[in-house]
Structure formats: C-alpha cells, structure tokens
Amino acid sequence: MGFERHEVKKIPKMPGLLFMMGPAFVWAAIAQGSGELIWWPYFAAKYGAAFIGLLLPASLIQFFVNREVSRYTAITGKGIWHGFLSLGKFFSYPLFFLCFINFLWLGGYASAGGTALFELTHFPISFSDRAGTLFWAYALIAGFSAIFIFSKVIYKSIENIMKIVSLITVAGLIFSALQPSVLKVGSEFLKHYFNPLSVKWPVSWETSDASHLVTAIAFAGMGGFLNLLYSYWMKDKGVGMAKYSAKLGGLLVKDHKKNENEDEEFTFADTQENSNRWKKWMSFLNFDAFLAVFINALTAGLTTLLAFAILFPRGIFPTGWKIAVVQAEFFRSSFGFWGGIIFLLVASAFMIDTWVGLVDGVARQFADFVYKVKSGGMSFRFWYYLWLVFLIATSLITITLAQPGILITIVGVISIFAFVFYIPALWYLNYIKIPQKYPYFIKPKKWESATLLFTWLFYVTVAGGYLVVVF
C-alpha cells in the first residue's frame, strides 16, 4: 500500500440543497432497471397481492445502508472500500472476491434493454428473440460506452441522464396509474402495500421463484454491493471532505490533476465551525438517502400496481427473452399503440442506463480496492479505466450465456448475502473506528446504531429463509 499523507483541512461548506441534489436520482434510476421494472411486477402479475406487503419495507430499509455508506465518504473523503480494507485483509479480501463474482453478470441489464428494442423494431428481420436481443444489447453497450470516452466529468454526465430518465419514468407511470381500470383496484392494492402483515404464501407458489423473490427484496432499491456505489457517486459529487478529491473525466479528456489525492488522508479539527458544517452535511446525507428510497418506493409501487391491475387479470408476466416487453401494456392500455412504443423506448433507456451506472460505479469500486492494495505506481484513473474495459468485455460475453433474468437473479441472490456480510463492517467503521480518529461531533447517535442492527437482522432473516426454502 502507498504512503499516506495526512492533512488537516476545514470541512467544506454545504453549497446548497439544489446544487448538491443528484446521487439520489442516480441511485433511484439504476434501481428502476431491476426491481421496479422486472421483479416486483413479475410477482404482482403472477401471484397477485401475495407479496405486495413486502415492497414498502424492503424499499425503505435501504435508507439506513445508504446513510452509513455516504457518512463514511463525507467524513473521510474516501470510497467505502478504503474503509473495508482498513479492517484487515482477512475480511476485505474474501468480501472483494464475492463482490467481484457478483458483478461478472452486469450484461443482463443491457440484454434486458435489448429485449425491449427488438420487440419495438423487430430488426434485424428474421432474427430470433435471442439473436435480436443480443444484437440490440451490443448496440446499446457500444453507443452508451461513449460516455466514458468523451465526458468532461463522467459522474455529471451519468447524473444528468439519470435525472431525465427518473422524471420521465415517474411522470409516465403516474399518468398510467390514473386510468379507470387501475384506479378500480387501487384501494385493494394500497391495503396490501401499507400492510406487511398482509403477505401470504400463495397456493400456486413455484420453488423456482425463491431466487426471484430474494432478488426482488434485494433490488427494492439497489441491493447488496450495488448500495456501495452510493459512496463513489457521493465522492465525485463532493460531499463533505470528498470535495478535496479529484473527479474522473472521460478517456479522451486531458487529465489536469495528476495528483489525485488518493494517497492523502484528510482530517479536520474539533471546532464549532466544523461542527456546524458537519450538521448541515448530515442533513443533506439524510435528505438524499431518503429521496433515493422515496423515488424508488414510488416507482416500484406504481409498476407493481400496474402489473396487479393490468397483467395479473390476463395471466401474463415478464420472463425469458421478453423480460422487459410485456410491461409495455402499462402504457399501451393508457395511450394505445403509441403508448406501447413509448414504453419500450423508455424501458430500453432505463435498462441501459442501469448498465452504464453500474459499470461506472463498479469500476470505481474495483479501482479503489486495487489502488489501495497495490497501486504499482499507476494512478487511480488508470485502474478505473482498466476495470471499465474489463467490465464492458465481460458484459459482451456473459449476455450470450443466459437469458437476462437469470443473470440479474444471480446478482440479486448474492446481494442479499452481501448485506449480511458488510453491514456489521459499516457499523464498526462508522460507530467505533472512525470516531476514534475524528472529532466527537461526527459520532452517530445510539438510536442510529439500533436502526442499522434492525436492518442487518432483516437481511439475515431473508437470507436464512432463502436457504431454508431452497435447501
């Protein structure tokens, strides 16, 4: 590991809420590409109201994970893997290996977007569903990879795209939910949505859906190692002490900051000014984390409502090479033929933006780990682009191996167990280790510790239940 320099700086001023808003939209938009679009509609369309009561708690509980991930970055200015590595290699190395395996299957999001575009265009003519899906998946990967080449600041480009996709998606879903056939079942849906005790195991349950259910719970938001990406978006957004860190630019953008400050540890003094500034940053972190889960709970609720009202009565649900296709009925039933076309375009957009956001965030995670372990004289930027090329190449290969739903489910199952493993580490970092090095005013409250414990027990229960059902 490289030599680390320590420098005492002031906690930067909080620029203002509107200026800082962004990571929540990235988080929510990426989440829309899995749980919201695919798995919760899948269960509502296949099993009706049976599991709807799980959706809201599974969505909101990720607030506590997001808060702790962003708290670490705001205090230290570093990515979360910097913290995990400080806990020792016997913990961090196996955790990274699991993370590495988890993200080998990102191509599933690109191929899911491909299913929508092939359904829309039926081009190339005479191609099978599989071949057409792969054609469009490759086209999407090639086209959107330009973000990593030409963006002045990669995070800003991704944030702007995610804001647009999030707003369009929410607006379209709300409009669709106002149609009479949906409003007619609205009260019944809400009765289950706000009542976790309404969950009932369906008589028609298929054991093969256990992995899908775990994936739905994990992806009622980001899920597992995906939640750790929040740290890196906060870092490039410049929250707290991360304002002093350099930001990644596109491959063809001249790198003006040769000193990326990745070897520099930032600390701050115990002053009233720093204390006041920290309180404002914590207010923002709580707001942004809540906004992320709120948008997610809203969109997941709306897509699940639409599936319950429109797909369930018809007995159709997303699956196979049409995993992002049957949901076009959400818009088609409101806007007719053109509504279906618009939805397929939107679906392909937020599936591929999920892939873009994940490839970027995962490359940051992997680069953070490798740079901290052994930089080899190479910059963080070098490692980021090396991992980026690896993840893009891996996506191109893995999408040929299985249907998109299978690939996404692999990530979902691993994600539940990831929560079980790393939430205790988050607690130790933020509640024990960090307060020993920094002023007392950054120490979290005891009740916050209790919420994190509850969150961990929730995922332990889900993981344990999955093992019982499957084995």
WONORZI-V294772 format. One record per pair of residues at least 4 apart in sequence whose ideal C-beta (glycine too) atoms are under 7 Angstrom apart, sorted by the first residue. I is the first residue (numbers start at 1). J is the second residue. Records with the same first field share a line. If there is no record, write none. Layout:
I=J / J
This chain:
1=372 / 373
2=263 / 375
3=263
4=263 / 264 / 265
5=263 / 264 / 265
6=265 / 267
7=264 / 266
8=267 / 268 / 269
9=244 / 266 / 268
10=268 / 274
11=240 / 241 / 268 / 274 / 277 / 278
12=240 / 243
13=277
14=277 / 280 / 281 / 284
15=19 / 20
16=20
17=21 / 284
20=237 / 284
22=26 / 159 / 237
23=27 / 230 / 233 / 234 / 237 / 288
24=28 / 288 / 291 / 292 / 295
25=29 / 159 / 162 / 163 / 166
26=30 / 158 / 159 / 162 / 233 / 357
27=31 / 222 / 230 / 292
28=32 / 166 / 292 / 295 / 296
29=162 / 165 / 166 / 350 / 353 / 357
30=222 / 354 / 357 / 358
31=35 / 36 / 219 / 221 / 222 / 296
32=36 / 37 / 169 / 299 / 350
33=37 / 109 / 350 / 351 / 354
34=38 / 39 / 219 / 354 / 408
35=39 / 40 / 216 / 219 / 220 / 221 / 300
36=40 / 299 / 300 / 303
37=41 / 303 / 324 / 327 / 347 / 350
38=42 / 318 / 323 / 324 / 408
39=43 / 212 / 215 / 216 / 219
40=44 / 55 / 216 / 300 / 303 / 304
41=45 / 303 / 304 / 307 / 311 / 318 / 327
42=46 / 212 / 317 / 318
43=47 / 51 / 213 / 216
44=48 / 52 / 304 / 307 / 308 / 312
45=307 / 311 / 312 / 316 / 317
46=317
47=51 / 202
48=308 / 312
49=192 / 308
50=199 / 200 / 202
51=199 / 213
52=189 / 192 / 193 / 304
53=192 / 195 / 196 / 197 / 198 / 199
54=58 / 196 / 199 / 217
55=59 / 193 / 220 / 300 / 301 / 304
56=60 / 193 / 194 / 297
57=61 / 196
58=217 / 220
59=220 / 221 / 293 / 296 / 297 / 300
60=293 / 297
61=455 / 458
62=66 / 221 / 222 / 227 / 293
63=67 / 289 / 290 / 293
64=68 / 451 / 452 / 455
65=69 / 227 / 423 / 455
66=70 / 227 / 230 / 289 / 292
67=71 / 285 / 286 / 289
68=72 / 426 / 430 / 452
69=80 / 227 / 228 / 230 / 231 / 426
70=74 / 230 / 231 / 234 / 239 / 285 / 289
71=75 / 285 / 430
72=76 / 80 / 83 / 231 / 429 / 430
73=77 / 78 / 79 / 80 / 231 / 234 / 235 / 239 / 242
74=234 / 239 / 240 / 241 / 242 / 281 / 285
75=240 / 241 / 434 / 438 / 442
76=241 / 266
77=240 / 241 / 242 / 244 / 245 / 266
78=82 / 83
79=231 / 232 / 235 / 364 / 368
80=84 / 228 / 231
81=85 / 365 / 368 / 369 / 372
82=86 / 368 / 372
83=429
84=92 / 95 / 425
85=92 / 369 / 372 / 373
87=91 / 92 / 425 / 428
88=92
89=93
91=95 / 425
92=96
93=97
94=98
95=99 / 421 / 422
96=100 / 369
97=101
98=102 / 414 / 418
99=103 / 225 / 365
101=414
102=224 / 225 / 411 / 414 / 415 / 418
103=225 / 362
104=394 / 398
105=398 / 407 / 410 / 411
106=355 / 358 / 359 / 362 / 391 / 395
107=111 / 394 / 395 / 396 / 398 / 399 / 407
108=112 / 399 / 404 / 407 / 408
109=113 / 351 / 354 / 355 / 358 / 408
110=114 / 137 / 140 / 141 / 352 / 355 / 395 / 399
111=115 / 133 / 134 / 137 / 399 / 404
112=323 / 324 / 351 / 404
113=117 / 137 / 140 / 324 / 348 / 351 / 352
114=118 / 133 / 134 / 136 / 137 / 140
115=119 / 133 / 321 / 322 / 323 / 324 / 325 / 404
116=120 / 324 / 325 / 344 / 347 / 348 / 351
117=121 / 136 / 348
118=122 / 129 / 132 / 133 / 136
119=322 / 325 / 344
120=341 / 344 / 345
124=132 / 135
127=131 / 132 / 135
128=132
129=133 / 321 / 322
130=134 / 321
131=135
132=136
133=137 / 321
134=138 / 399 / 400
135=139
136=140
137=141 / 399
138=142 / 396
139=143
140=144 / 352
141=145 / 392 / 395 / 396
144=352 / 356
145=149 / 392
146=150
147=151 / 154 / 157 / 158 / 356
148=154 / 250 / 251 / 388
149=250 / 251 / 252
150=250 / 252
151=157 / 249 / 250
152=249 / 250 / 253
153=247 / 249
154=158 / 248 / 249 / 250 / 360
155=159 / 233 / 236 / 237 / 247 / 248
156=160
157=161
158=162 / 356 / 357 / 360
159=163
160=164
161=165 / 353
162=166 / 353 / 357
163=167
164=168
165=169 / 349 / 350 / 353
166=170 / 295
167=171
168=172 / 346
169=173 / 299 / 346 / 350
170=174 / 298 / 299
171=175
172=176 / 331 / 346
173=177 / 299 / 302 / 303
174=178 / 302
175=334
176=306 / 330 / 331 / 334
177=182 / 302 / 305 / 306
178=183
179=183 / 333 / 334
180=184
181=309 / 310 / 333
182=186 / 305 / 306 / 309
185=189 / 308 / 309
186=190 / 305
187=191
189=193 / 305 / 308
190=194
191=195
192=198
193=301
201=205
205=209
207=469
209=213
210=214 / 466 / 469 / 470
211=215 / 409 / 413
212=216 / 409
213=217
214=218 / 412 / 413 / 416 / 462 / 466
215=219 / 408 / 409 / 412 / 413
216=220
217=416 / 462
218=223 / 224 / 412 / 415 / 416
219=223 / 412
220=300
221=293 / 296
222=226 / 227 / 229
223=227 / 412 / 415
224=414 / 415 / 416 / 418 / 419
225=415 / 418
226=358 / 415
228=365
229=233 / 361 / 365
230=234
231=235
232=236 / 361 / 364 / 365
233=237 / 361
234=239 / 242
235=242 / 245
236=247 / 248
238=242 / 243
239=281 / 285
240=281
241=266
244=261 / 266
245=261
246=257 / 260 / 261
248=381 / 384
249=253 / 255
251=385
255=381
260=379 / 380 / 381
262=371 / 380
267=438
268=274 / 439
269=274
270=439 / 440
271=275
272=276
273=277
274=278 / 439
275=279 / 441
276=280
277=281
278=282 / 441 / 442
279=283
280=284
281=285
282=286
283=287
284=288
285=289
286=290
287=291
288=292
289=293
290=294
291=295
292=296
293=297
294=298
295=299
296=300
297=301
298=302
299=303
300=304
301=305
302=306
303=307
304=308
305=309
306=310 / 330
307=311 / 312
308=312
310=329 / 330 / 333
311=316 / 317 / 326 / 329
316=326
317=326
318=322 / 323 / 324 / 326 / 327
319=323 / 405
320=403 / 405
321=403
322=326
323=404 / 405
324=347 / 351
327=343 / 347
328=332 / 340 / 343 / 344
329=333
330=343
331=335 / 339 / 340 / 342 / 343
332=336 / 339 / 340 / 343
334=339
335=339 / 342
337=341
338=342
339=343
340=344
341=345
342=346
343=347
344=348
345=349
346=350
347=351
348=352
349=353
350=354
351=355
352=356
353=357
354=358
355=359
356=360
357=361
358=362
359=363 / 388 / 391 / 392
360=364
361=365
362=366 / 391
363=367 / 384 / 387 / 388 / 391
364=368 / 384
365=369
366=370 / 387
367=371 / 380 / 383 / 384 / 387
368=372
369=373
370=374 / 383
371=375 / 380 / 383
378=382 / 383
380=384
381=385
382=386
383=387
384=388
385=389
386=390
387=391
388=392
389=393
390=394
391=395
392=396
393=397
394=398
395=399
398=407
402=406 / 407
404=408
405=409
406=410
408=412
409=413
410=414
411=415
414=418
415=419
416=459 / 462 / 463 / 466
417=421 / 463
418=422
419=423 / 459
420=459 / 460 / 463
422=426
423=427 / 452 / 455 / 456
424=428 / 456
425=429
426=430
427=431 / 449 / 452
428=432 / 433
429=433 / 434
430=434 / 444
431=435 / 444 / 449
434=438 / 442
435=442 / 443
438=442
444=448 / 449
446=450
447=451
448=452
449=453
450=454
451=455
452=456
453=457
454=458
455=459
456=460
457=461
458=462
459=463
460=464
461=465
462=466
463=467
464=468
465=469
466=470
467=471
